Amino acid sequence: MSGPGGPANAEPDIQTVRERVDKLLHQAEQASERYNDARLELTDLNRDLSSLEADEKRQGTVLDGVRGDVRDALIERYQSGGLGATGELLSSDSQGFLDEVTTLSTVDSIQDSLLSDYDAELKAYTIRRDQTEERRDDVRDLKTTLAKEKKSADAKLAEAKELLSKLEEKERSAILSRGGYRAPDAASIPASGRAQAAIKYALAQVGDAYVYGAAGPNAFDCSGLTMMAWGQAGVSLPHSSRAQMGSGTPVSKSDLQPGDLVFYYSPVSHVAIYLGNGMIVHAANPGAGVKVSSVDEMPYAGAVRPG
């Protein structure tokens, strides 16, 4: 058994903890951004589903109308003696009746255009119904994915917190808040118009908490901050770093201007706002919150200019 100074009671190696925490926080953010992607997709799927359900209802109404016209035409033919023995089918339900009557020789004596309309509307209704069911299945599957990604993000964050809990407060702070810089005055940044509005908003949030999936007013994740900042400038961005990378004009690193969105990692899972002079403002992680950092603090992936 190890003594008081043995391995069992050894303090965690700070560098090892730092590397592990960095990895866990990055993995948590990746899962969180995948969660944001899935939420966007779910919104689109639910919009499609609502449209399909409305189409299905309208098509069902049209089908019922044509079915009634066909039945009325057959009843009129029967009452005039034009259907003979086939008339007994009229006592069955209308769907079964129409299914049967289309196989009989008496079809030639029925108004062909009505039966043709009925057949076309039935096929259209079947297509809408099948599409609606497929979309409902997609929604169910995506909700499962959402739950999985949230669980993954929470688990990685909990593991990081467990590692950090073994350190002294000073050591925890050094790991989580390293690399931060004093926030500049927004008015001192050479930007104007919409970019200035976005920068002013983002810098005003420095010190706010980082919370996965949050978009203000007092907590943000990385894409939630950039979405809200550019929203102040009248530019609508999706709540997803990956989706935001497709929401502007690509710019090279050498051509970065204040207000540009800068993306990190591959695949993209983090986004920041460029401030100029090699600095960015971003919602960094649950330990550091919103802060100002070097543009090279993370693996650079690209940049776009919104608007």
C-alpha positions in Angstrom: 0.0 0.0 0.0 1.4 3.4 -0.9 2.4 5.8 1.9 1.2 9.5 2.3 3.7 10.6 -0.3 3.2 7.7 -2.7 1.5 7.6 -6.1 -2.0 7.0 -4.7 -2.0 10.6 -3.2 0.1 12.3 -5.9 -1.2 15.6 -7.2 -2.4 15.5 -10.9 0.2 16.6 -13.4 -1.0 20.1 -14.5 0.1 19.7 -18.1 -1.6 16.4 -18.4 -4.8 17.8 -16.9 -4.6 20.9 -19.2 -4.3 18.7 -22.3 -7.1 16.4 -21.2 -9.4 19.3 -20.2 -8.7 21.0 -23.6 -9.6 17.8 -25.4 -12.8 17.3 -23.4 -14.0 20.8 -23.8 -13.4 20.7 -27.5 -15.2 17.3 -27.8 -18.1 18.8 -25.8 -18.2 21.8 -28.1 -18.2 19.6 -31.2 -21.2 17.7 -29.8 -22.9 20.9 -28.9 -22.4 22.3 -32.4 -23.7 19.1 -33.9 -26.7 19.5 -31.6 -27.1 23.1 -33.0 -26.9 21.6 -36.6 -29.5 19.0 -35.7 -31.8 21.7 -34.2 -31.7 23.7 -37.5 -32.4 20.5 -39.5 -35.3 19.7 -37.1 -36.8 23.1 -37.7 -36.6 22.6 -41.5 -38.1 19.1 -41.1 -41.0 20.3 -39.0 -41.7 23.0 -41.5 -41.7 20.4 -44.3 -43.9 18.2 -42.2 -46.5 20.9 -41.6 -46.6 21.7 -45.3 -47.0 18.1 -46.2 -49.7 17.5 -43.6 -51.6 20.5 -45.0 -51.1 19.2 -48.6 -52.3 15.8 -47.4 -55.4 17.3 -45.8 -56.2 19.4 -48.9 -55.7 16.3 -51.2 -57.9 14.3 -48.9 -60.7 16.9 -49.3 -60.3 16.9 -53.1 -60.4 13.1 -53.1 -63.5 13.1 -51.0 -65.2 15.5 -53.4 -64.3 13.5 -56.5 -65.4 10.3 -54.7 -68.7 11.8 -53.9 -69.2 12.9 -57.6 -68.4 9.4 -58.8 -70.9 7.9 -56.3 -73.6 10.4 -57.2 -73.1 9.6 -60.9 -73.4 5.9 -60.2 -76.5 6.4 -58.1 -78.1 8.4 -60.9 -77.2 5.6 -63.4 -78.6 3.0 -61.1 -81.8 4.8 -60.5 -82.3 5.0 -64.2 -81.7 1.3 -64.5 -78.4 1.6 -66.2 -76.3 -0.5 -63.8 -78.4 -3.6 -63.4 -77.0 -6.0 -60.8 -74.1 -3.8 -60.1 -76.4 -1.5 -58.1 -76.3 -3.7 -55.1 -72.7 -2.5 -54.5 -74.0 0.9 -53.7 -74.9 -0.4 -50.2 -71.3 -0.9 -49.4 -68.9 1.8 -48.1 -67.9 4.3 -50.8 -64.2 3.3 -50.8 -65.0 -0.4 -51.1 -67.6 0.4 -53.7 -65.2 2.4 -55.9 -62.6 -0.3 -55.6 -65.1 -2.9 -56.8 -66.8 -0.9 -59.5 -63.7 -0.1 -61.4 -63.3 -3.8 -62.2 -66.7 -4.3 -63.6 -67.7 -4.1 -67.2 -70.2 -1.5 -66.3 -67.4 1.0 -66.0 -67.9 1.8 -69.7 -71.3 3.1 -68.9 -70.1 5.4 -66.1 -68.8 8.8 -66.7 -65.2 8.0 -67.6 -63.8 11.5 -66.8 -65.0 11.2 -63.2 -63.4 7.8 -62.7 -60.2 9.1 -64.3 -60.2 12.1 -61.9 -60.8 9.8 -58.9 -57.9 7.6 -59.9 -55.6 10.6 -60.3 -56.6 12.1 -57.0 -56.2 8.8 -55.2 -52.7 8.4 -56.5 -51.8 12.0 -55.5 -53.3 11.5 -52.0 -51.3 8.3 -51.6 -48.1 10.1 -52.5 -48.7 12.9 -50.0 -49.6 10.4 -47.3 -46.4 8.4 -47.8 -44.3 11.6 -48.0 -45.8 12.8 -44.7 -45.1 9.5 -43.0 -41.5 9.6 -44.2 -41.0 13.1 -42.8 -42.5 12.0 -39.5 -40.0 9.2 -39.3 -37.2 11.7 -40.1 -38.3 14.0 -37.3 -38.4 11.1 -34.8 -34.9 10.0 -35.9 -33.5 13.5 -35.6 -34.9 14.0 -32.1 -33.1 10.8 -31.1 -29.9 12.4 -32.5 -30.5 15.6 -30.6 -30.8 13.7 -27.3 -27.6 11.7 -28.1 -25.5 14.8 -28.9 -26.7 16.7 -25.8 -25.9 13.7 -23.7 -22.4 13.5 -25.2 -21.7 17.2 -24.6 -22.9 17.0 -21.0 -20.8 13.9 -20.4 -17.6 15.5 -21.8 -18.2 18.7 -19.8 -18.8 16.7 -16.6 -15.6 14.7 -17.1 -13.7 18.0 -17.6 -15.2 19.4 -14.4 -14.2 16.3 -12.5 -10.6 16.6 -13.6 -10.5 20.3 -12.7 -12.1 19.7 -9.3 -8.9 17.9 -8.3 -6.8 21.0 -8.8 -6.4 24.1 -6.6 -8.5 27.1 -7.6 -5.4 29.0 -8.9 -4.5 26.1 -11.1 -8.1 25.7 -12.4 -8.2 29.4 -13.3 -4.9 29.2 -15.1 -6.1 26.4 -17.3 -9.5 27.8 -18.1 -8.8 31.5 -18.6 -5.3 31.4 -20.2 -4.8 33.3 -23.4 -7.4 36.0 -22.6 -6.7 39.7 -23.3 -8.3 42.9 -22.1 -11.3 43.8 -24.2 -10.6 46.9 -26.4 -13.0 49.8 -26.6 -15.4 49.0 -29.5 -15.1 52.6 -30.7 -11.4 52.2 -31.1 -11.8 49.4 -33.7 -11.6 50.5 -37.3 -15.0 49.2 -38.4 -18.2 50.9 -39.5 -21.8 50.2 -40.3 -23.0 46.6 -39.6 -19.6 45.3 -38.6 -19.3 48.0 -36.0 -22.7 47.1 -34.6 -21.7 43.4 -34.4 -18.4 44.1 -32.7 -20.0 46.5 -30.2 -22.5 43.9 -29.1 -20.0 41.0 -28.9 -17.5 43.1 -26.8 -20.3 44.1 -24.5 -20.7 40.4 -23.6 -17.1 39.8 -22.6 -17.2 38.1 -19.2 -20.6 36.5 -19.8 -21.0 32.8 -19.2 -20.5 30.0 -21.9 -23.5 27.7 -22.0 -24.1 25.1 -24.7 -27.0 26.0 -26.9 -27.3 29.5 -25.4 -27.8 32.7 -27.4 -28.1 35.3 -24.7 -28.9 37.5 -23.0 -26.4 36.6 -20.3 -24.9 33.3 -21.6 -23.8 32.1 -25.1 -22.1 29.4 -27.0 -19.8 30.3 -29.8 -22.3 30.4 -32.6 -25.0 31.9 -30.4 -22.8 34.9 -29.7 -21.9 35.5 -33.3 -25.6 35.0 -34.4 -26.8 37.6 -31.8 -24.0 40.0 -32.6 -24.6 40.1 -36.3 -28.3 40.1 -35.6 -27.9 43.6 -34.0 -26.6 44.6 -37.5 -29.7 43.3 -39.2 -27.9 40.2 -40.6 -29.6 36.8 -39.8 -27.2 33.9 -39.1 -28.1 30.3 -38.2 -27.2 29.1 -34.8 -24.4 26.8 -36.0 -20.7 27.4 -36.6 -20.8 25.0 -39.6 -23.8 26.7 -41.1 -22.4 30.2 -40.5 -19.4 29.3 -42.6 -21.7 29.2 -45.5 -23.4 32.5 -44.6 -21.0 35.0 -46.1 -18.3 35.8 -48.6 -15.1 33.7 -48.0 -12.1 35.8 -47.2 -8.4 34.8 -46.7 -6.7 35.1 -43.4 -4.4 37.9 -44.8 -7.5 39.9 -45.8 -9.4 39.7 -42.5 -11.3 42.8 -41.5 -13.0 43.6 -38.2 -16.3 42.0 -38.0 -15.4 39.0 -40.1 -16.4 35.5 -38.8 -13.4 33.3 -38.1 -13.8 29.5 -37.9 -11.7 26.8 -36.2 -11.0 23.1 -36.3 -11.8 20.5 -38.9 -14.7 19.8 -39.2 -15.6 23.3 -38.2 -16.9 23.5 -34.6 -16.0 27.0 -33.3 -16.6 30.5 -34.5 -15.4 33.9 -33.4 -15.6 37.6 -34.5 -12.4 39.2 -35.7 -11.4 42.5 -34.0 -8.3 43.4 -36.0 -4.7 43.4 -34.9 -4.7 39.6 -34.7 -7.5 39.5 -32.0 -10.9 37.8 -31.8 -13.8 37.9 -29.4 -15.6 34.6 -28.8 -17.5 32.5 -26.4 -14.6 30.3 -25.6 -15.7 27.5 -23.2 -17.6 26.9 -20.0 -14.7 27.9 -17.9 -13.6 31.1 -19.7 -16.9 32.4 -21.0 -16.9 35.2 -23.5 -13.4 36.6 -23.9 -10.9 38.2 -26.2 -8.1 36.0 -27.6 -5.5 35.7 -30.3 -6.7 34.7 -33.7 -4.2 31.9 -33.6 -5.4 30.4 -30.3 -7.0 27.5 -32.1 -6.5 25.6 -35.4 -7.7 28.1 -38.0 -10.2 26.8 -40.6 -11.3 29.8 -42.6 -13.3 33.0 -42.5 -16.3 34.7 -44.1 -17.7 38.3 -44.3 -21.4 38.3 -43.4 -23.9 40.6 -45.1 
